[in-house]
């Protein structure tokens, strides 16, 4: 980024901070703050100015307006002395933070096949799954969950209840393992050794009972969906599907299809009573369901951020220096309609001329912009700032 471009972007960020309503985290005076400025090193080298603290909201807002940082962060942890060196801060507790980013969800091989908008939609799908786990499996209320668009390629989830602040790194890692189904023994969701039950006029031994909560509920739904699907298929197609899932002989596959078409048996299964006949396909069903339902990640749901109680997280309502988009708080009830490339755009439509240094394209506020290396393009201010922050263009 050339000096003229850096100064232009910084001036526009300053205009934003002069008018924006900045939202501060609870107990902000007990948190460490960190900033990356539009200094002489930016963006080649991102120098973090951390171990800062503020005692009044006016001080935080004043710092943002005076310095217009490229990136603004605060600690998930609360400290007695937040401005001290790390060993002297005096840890009190920490919020529970999840960071879902496209880098963690889309593999490196697939990444180039996604547009920016498609990538954001993919991360959104995983974020919806994580919220479902937090609400339905861990019992957090939606009012306990703060959802934030990261300003770039993902979403952050903050849980700031008193109950989570005492969790250590091990407990936080276990939460990640649960939602990722990492090393999770699904047999713990079974109740075994049940007495014989009568199905459709004949006695069929019950293999196990699935617990009606957590992964037990999710596995049961996956099994029921699978059985309903094969019940609707042509017989030969259904037999092949069942054989592939359980590596079964034809006779066993036919028995399972018969179960799927028996309304009385299905009613029992829907209550969590799983007959012996299902056991041969159970492992395949479990694998299929967990692959579909778990929160996906090329590694983990950024485990270092979740497990590390001393990490910094982006300040909601600040700007992201690599996109110019807002780190935007989002209400869970309106998340389905939320569109980052529309709702997180904060700059205007005045035309700006840029010199393009590499090919790129983006859809912002409903308009598609495509620029090619070497051209001089006139684009709206919000698109120009996006391209500049992405290293695609320089101010003309």
C-alpha positions as CSV (number, residue, x, y, z in Angstrom):
1,X,0.0,0.0,0.0
2,X,1.4,3.3,-1.1
3,X,1.6,6.3,1.3
4,X,-1.1,8.2,-0.5
5,X,-3.4,5.2,-0.3
6,X,-2.7,4.6,3.4
7,X,-3.4,8.2,4.3
8,X,-6.7,8.1,2.3
9,X,-7.9,5.0,4.0
10,X,-6.9,6.3,7.4
11,X,-8.8,9.6,6.8
12,X,-11.9,7.6,5.8
13,X,-11.6,5.4,8.9
14,X,-11.3,8.5,11.0
15,X,-14.5,9.9,9.5
16,X,-16.2,6.7,10.4
17,X,-15.0,6.8,14.0
18,X,-16.0,10.4,14.4
19,X,-19.7,9.6,13.7
20,X,-20.0,5.9,14.7
21,X,-21.7,4.7,17.8
22,X,-19.1,2.5,19.4
23,X,-20.3,-0.4,21.6
24,X,-18.0,-1.3,24.4
25,X,-17.8,-4.8,26.1
26,X,-19.1,-5.2,29.6
27,X,-16.4,-4.4,32.2
28,X,-14.3,-2.8,29.5
29,X,-12.1,-1.1,32.2
30,X,-11.0,-4.6,33.3
31,X,-9.8,-5.7,29.9
32,X,-6.6,-5.4,28.0
33,X,-6.8,-3.5,24.7
34,X,-4.7,-3.7,21.6
35,X,-4.6,-1.8,18.3
36,X,-2.9,-2.0,14.9
37,X,-2.4,1.5,13.4
38,X,-2.1,2.8,9.9
39,X,1.6,3.5,10.6
40,X,4.7,3.4,8.4
41,X,4.8,-0.4,8.8
42,X,1.2,-1.0,7.6
43,X,0.2,-3.3,5.9
44,X,3.6,-5.1,5.3
45,X,4.1,-5.6,9.0
46,X,1.2,-5.5,11.5
47,X,2.5,-4.1,14.7
48,X,0.2,-4.7,17.7
49,X,0.1,-2.0,20.4
50,X,-1.3,-4.0,23.3
51,X,-1.3,-3.9,27.1
52,X,-3.5,-0.8,27.1
53,X,-6.4,-0.1,29.4
54,X,-9.1,2.6,29.7
55,X,-11.1,3.7,32.7
56,X,-13.9,5.6,30.9
57,X,-15.9,5.1,27.7
58,X,-14.9,8.6,26.5
59,X,-11.2,7.5,26.6
60,X,-11.8,4.5,24.4
61,X,-13.9,6.5,21.9
62,X,-11.4,9.3,22.0
63,X,-8.5,6.9,21.2
64,X,-10.5,5.5,18.3
65,X,-11.3,8.9,16.9
66,X,-7.8,10.3,17.3
67,X,-5.9,7.3,16.0
68,X,-8.4,5.6,13.6
69,X,-6.8,2.2,13.9
70,X,-6.8,-0.4,11.2
71,X,-7.7,-3.1,13.7
72,X,-9.1,-2.8,17.3
73,X,-9.1,-5.6,19.9
74,X,-9.9,-6.2,23.5
75,X,-9.2,-9.2,25.7
76,X,-11.8,-11.9,26.4
77,X,-10.2,-12.0,29.9
78,X,-10.8,-9.7,32.8
79,X,-7.8,-8.6,34.8
80,X,-7.0,-6.8,38.0
81,X,-4.3,-4.8,36.2
82,X,-5.1,-5.0,32.5
83,X,-2.3,-2.6,31.4
84,X,0.5,-4.6,33.2
85,X,2.7,-7.2,31.6
86,X,1.0,-10.6,31.1
87,X,2.5,-12.2,34.2
88,X,1.4,-9.3,36.4
89,X,-2.2,-8.7,35.1
90,X,-4.0,-10.8,37.7
91,X,-6.5,-12.9,35.9
92,X,-10.1,-12.8,37.2
93,X,-11.9,-14.8,34.5
94,X,-12.7,-14.8,30.8
95,X,-15.7,-14.8,28.4
96,X,-16.2,-17.8,26.2
97,X,-15.3,-16.9,22.6
98,X,-15.7,-18.8,19.3
99,X,-14.1,-17.7,16.1
100,X,-15.5,-19.3,12.9
101,X,-13.4,-18.3,9.9
102,X,-13.4,-19.5,6.3
103,X,-9.8,-20.6,6.7
104,X,-11.0,-23.2,9.3
105,X,-14.0,-24.4,7.4
106,X,-13.0,-24.5,3.7
107,X,-10.0,-26.6,2.8
108,X,-7.0,-25.0,1.0
109,X,-7.8,-27.0,-2.1
110,X,-11.4,-25.8,-2.3
111,X,-10.7,-22.2,-1.3
112,X,-10.0,-20.9,-4.8
113,X,-13.3,-22.2,-6.0
114,X,-15.4,-19.9,-3.7
115,X,-16.3,-16.3,-4.3
116,X,-16.1,-14.1,-1.3
117,X,-19.9,-14.1,-1.0
118,X,-20.1,-17.9,-1.3
119,X,-17.4,-18.2,1.3
120,X,-19.3,-16.0,3.8
121,X,-22.5,-18.1,3.2
122,X,-20.6,-21.3,3.9
123,X,-19.3,-19.9,7.2
124,X,-22.8,-18.7,8.1
125,X,-24.1,-22.3,7.8
126,X,-21.6,-23.5,10.4
127,X,-22.3,-20.5,12.6
128,X,-26.0,-21.5,12.7
129,X,-25.0,-25.0,13.7
130,X,-22.8,-23.7,16.5
131,X,-25.6,-21.5,17.9
132,X,-27.9,-24.5,17.8
133,X,-25.5,-26.5,19.9
134,X,-25.0,-23.6,22.4
135,X,-28.7,-23.1,22.9
136,X,-30.1,-26.7,22.7
137,X,-27.2,-28.7,24.1
138,X,-25.5,-26.3,26.5
139,X,-28.6,-24.4,27.6
140,X,-27.4,-20.9,26.9
141,X,-30.2,-18.4,26.2
142,X,-30.1,-16.4,23.0
143,X,-29.8,-13.3,25.2
144,X,-26.5,-14.8,26.6
145,X,-25.0,-15.1,23.0
146,X,-23.5,-12.1,21.3
147,X,-23.1,-12.8,17.6
148,X,-20.7,-10.6,15.5
149,X,-19.6,-10.6,11.9
150,X,-15.8,-10.4,12.0
151,X,-15.5,-7.8,9.3
152,X,-13.8,-10.2,7.0
153,X,-14.3,-13.9,6.5
154,X,-16.4,-15.2,9.5
155,X,-18.2,-14.7,12.7
156,X,-17.4,-14.4,16.4
157,X,-19.6,-15.7,19.2
158,X,-19.2,-14.1,22.6
159,X,-20.7,-15.6,25.8
160,X,-20.2,-13.3,28.7
161,X,-22.2,-15.0,31.5
162,X,-20.7,-15.3,35.0
163,X,-21.0,-19.1,34.7
164,X,-18.4,-19.4,31.9
165,X,-15.9,-16.9,33.2
166,X,-14.4,-19.5,35.6
167,X,-13.9,-22.2,32.9
168,X,-10.3,-23.2,32.3
169,X,-8.7,-24.1,29.0
170,X,-9.4,-27.8,29.4
171,X,-13.2,-27.2,29.8
172,X,-13.3,-24.8,26.9
173,X,-11.5,-27.4,24.7
174,X,-14.0,-30.0,25.7
175,X,-16.8,-27.7,24.5
176,X,-15.1,-27.4,21.1
177,X,-14.6,-31.2,21.0
178,X,-18.3,-31.7,21.6
179,X,-19.6,-29.4,18.9
180,X,-16.9,-30.8,16.5
181,X,-17.6,-34.4,17.5
182,X,-13.9,-34.8,18.0
183,X,-13.0,-38.0,19.7
184,X,-16.6,-38.2,21.0
185,X,-17.8,-41.7,21.9
186,X,-21.4,-41.8,20.6
187,X,-22.1,-44.9,22.7
188,X,-22.5,-42.7,25.7
189,X,-25.8,-41.5,24.3
190,X,-27.2,-45.1,24.3
191,X,-29.1,-46.9,27.0
192,X,-28.3,-50.6,26.6
193,X,-29.6,-54.0,27.8
194,X,-33.3,-53.3,27.3
195,X,-36.0,-56.0,27.6
196,X,-37.7,-57.3,24.5
197,X,-40.4,-55.1,22.9
198,X,-43.2,-56.2,20.6
199,X,-43.2,-54.7,17.1
200,X,-46.0,-55.3,14.6
201,X,-47.2,-58.5,16.1
202,X,-43.8,-60.1,16.4
203,X,-41.1,-59.9,19.1
204,X,-38.0,-57.9,18.0
205,X,-35.2,-57.5,20.4
206,X,-34.4,-53.8,21.2
207,X,-30.8,-53.1,20.6
208,X,-30.6,-49.9,22.6
209,X,-32.4,-46.8,23.6
210,X,-31.1,-43.4,22.5
211,X,-31.1,-40.7,25.1
212,X,-33.4,-37.8,24.1
213,X,-30.9,-35.0,24.5
214,X,-27.7,-33.8,23.0
215,X,-26.1,-35.9,20.3
216,X,-28.6,-38.7,21.1
217,X,-31.4,-36.5,19.8
218,X,-29.3,-35.6,16.8
219,X,-28.4,-39.2,15.9
220,X,-32.0,-40.3,16.3
221,X,-33.2,-37.6,13.9
222,X,-30.5,-38.7,11.4
223,X,-31.6,-42.3,11.6
224,X,-35.2,-41.5,11.2
225,X,-34.5,-39.2,8.2
226,X,-32.5,-42.0,6.6
227,X,-35.2,-44.7,7.2
228,X,-37.9,-42.4,5.7
229,X,-35.7,-41.7,2.7
230,X,-35.1,-45.4,1.9
231,X,-38.8,-46.2,2.5
232,X,-39.6,-43.8,-0.4
233,X,-37.0,-45.2,-2.8
234,X,-37.5,-47.9,-5.4
235,X,-36.6,-51.3,-3.7
236,X,-33.4,-52.0,-5.7
237,X,-32.1,-48.4,-5.1
238,X,-32.9,-48.7,-1.4
239,X,-31.2,-52.0,-1.1
240,X,-28.0,-50.6,-2.7
241,X,-28.1,-47.6,-0.4
242,X,-28.5,-49.7,2.8
243,X,-25.8,-52.2,1.7
244,X,-23.4,-49.3,1.2
245,X,-24.1,-47.7,4.5
246,X,-23.7,-51.0,6.5
247,X,-21.7,-53.1,4.1
248,X,-24.5,-55.7,4.4
249,X,-25.7,-58.7,2.5
250,X,-28.9,-58.3,0.5
251,X,-31.1,-60.2,3.0
252,X,-30.1,-57.9,5.9
253,X,-30.6,-54.8,3.7
254,X,-34.1,-56.1,2.9
255,X,-35.0,-56.5,6.6
256,X,-34.0,-52.9,7.3
257,X,-36.1,-51.6,4.4
258,X,-39.0,-53.6,5.8
259,X,-38.5,-51.8,9.1
260,X,-38.4,-48.5,7.4
261,X,-41.8,-49.2,5.8
262,X,-43.5,-50.5,8.9
263,X,-45.4,-47.6,10.5
264,X,-45.7,-49.3,13.9
265,X,-41.9,-50.0,14.1
266,X,-41.1,-46.5,13.0
267,X,-43.3,-45.0,15.7
268,X,-41.2,-47.0,18.3
269,X,-38.0,-45.9,16.7
270,X,-39.2,-42.2,16.8
271,X,-39.4,-42.7,20.6
272,X,-35.8,-43.7,20.6
273,X,-36.2,-47.5,20.8
274,X,-33.7,-48.9,18.3
275,X,-34.3,-52.6,17.3
276,X,-31.4,-55.0,16.7
277,X,-32.0,-55.0,13.0
278,X,-30.7,-51.4,12.9
279,X,-27.4,-52.3,14.5
280,X,-25.6,-53.3,11.3
281,X,-26.1,-49.8,9.8
282,X,-25.7,-47.9,13.0
283,X,-22.0,-47.2,12.6
284,X,-22.5,-45.9,9.1
285,X,-25.5,-43.8,10.2
286,X,-23.5,-42.3,13.1
287,X,-20.6,-41.4,10.7
288,X,-23.0,-39.8,8.2
289,X,-25.0,-37.8,10.8
290,X,-21.9,-36.5,12.7
291,X,-20.3,-35.5,9.4
292,X,-23.4,-33.5,8.5
293,X,-24.4,-32.1,11.8
294,X,-21.2,-31.3,13.6
295,X,-19.6,-27.8,13.3
296,X,-17.1,-28.3,10.5
297,X,-13.5,-27.0,10.4
298,X,-10.4,-27.9,8.5
299,X,-8.8,-27.9,12.0
300,X,-11.1,-26.9,14.8
301,X,-13.6,-24.1,15.5
302,X,-10.5,-22.0,16.1
303,X,-9.7,-23.9,19.2
304,X,-6.8,-21.6,20.2
305,X,-9.2,-18.6,20.4
306,X,-11.8,-20.7,22.4
307,X,-9.3,-22.4,24.7
308,X,-6.9,-19.6,25.2
309,X,-8.4,-17.3,27.9
310,X,-5.8,-14.6,27.2
311,X,-6.5,-14.0,23.6
312,X,-7.7,-10.7,22.1
313,X,-10.9,-10.5,20.0
314,X,-12.0,-7.8,17.6
315,X,-14.1,-4.9,19.0
316,X,-17.7,-5.0,17.7
317,X,-18.6,-1.8,15.8
318,X,-14.9,-1.2,14.9
319,X,-13.6,-1.5,11.3
320,X,-11.5,-4.3,9.8
321,X,-8.4,-3.0,8.1
322,X,-8.3,-5.7,5.5
323,X,-11.8,-5.1,4.2
324,X,-13.1,-1.7,5.4
325,X,-16.2,-3.5,6.6
326,X,-17.7,-3.1,10.1
327,X,-17.2,-5.7,12.7
328,X,-20.9,-5.9,12.9
329,X,-23.1,-7.1,15.8
330,X,-25.9,-9.3,14.6
331,X,-29.2,-10.3,16.3
332,X,-29.7,-14.0,16.3
333,X,-33.4,-13.6,15.3
334,X,-32.4,-11.7,12.2
335,X,-29.2,-13.7,11.4
336,X,-30.9,-15.5,8.5
337,X,-31.5,-12.2,6.7
338,X,-28.1,-10.7,7.6
339,X,-25.9,-10.0,4.5
340,X,-22.4,-8.9,5.4
341,X,-21.7,-7.4,1.9
342,X,-24.8,-5.2,2.4
343,X,-25.3,-4.7,6.1
344,X,-21.6,-4.3,7.1
345,X,-20.8,-1.7,4.5
346,X,-20.4,1.7,6.2
347,X,-18.9,4.0,3.5
348,X,-20.7,6.0,0.8
349,X,-21.2,6.0,-2.9
350,X,-19.1,9.0,-4.0
351,X,-16.9,8.0,-7.0
352,X,-13.2,7.4,-6.3
353,X,-10.6,6.7,-9.0
354,X,-8.2,3.8,-8.3
355,X,-5.3,2.2,-10.1
356,X,-5.8,-1.5,-10.0
357,X,-2.7,-3.7,-9.2
358,X,-4.4,-7.1,-9.5
359,X,-7.6,-8.7,-10.8
360,X,-10.4,-8.9,-8.3
361,X,-14.2,-8.7,-8.0
362,X,-16.7,-8.2,-5.2
363,X,-20.4,-7.6,-4.7
364,X,-21.2,-4.8,-2.3
365,X,-24.6,-3.2,-1.7
366,X,-26.1,-5.3,-4.4
367,X,-23.7,-4.2,-7.2
368,X,-21.0,-6.4,-8.7
369,X,-17.6,-4.7,-9.2
370,X,-14.9,-6.4,-11.3
371,X,-11.5,-4.7,-11.8
372,X,-8.5,-5.8,-13.8
373,X,-4.8,-5.3,-13.3
374,X,-3.4,-2.1,-14.8
375,X,-6.8,-0.3,-15.4
376,X,-7.9,3.0,-13.9
377,X,-11.3,2.5,-12.5
378,X,-13.9,4.8,-11.0
379,X,-15.9,3.0,-8.3
380,X,-18.0,4.0,-5.4
381,X,-16.1,4.9,-2.2
382,X,-17.2,1.8,-0.4
383,X,-15.9,-0.4,-3.2
384,X,-12.7,1.6,-3.5
385,X,-11.9,1.3,0.2
386,X,-12.6,-2.5,0.0
387,X,-10.2,-2.9,-2.9
388,X,-7.5,-0.7,-1.2
389,X,-7.7,-2.6,2.1
390,X,-7.5,-5.9,0.2
391,X,-4.4,-4.7,-1.6
392,X,-6.1,-4.8,-4.9
393,X,-5.9,-1.1,-5.8
394,X,-4.1,2.2,-5.0
395,X,-5.6,5.7,-4.9
396,X,-5.0,7.4,-8.3
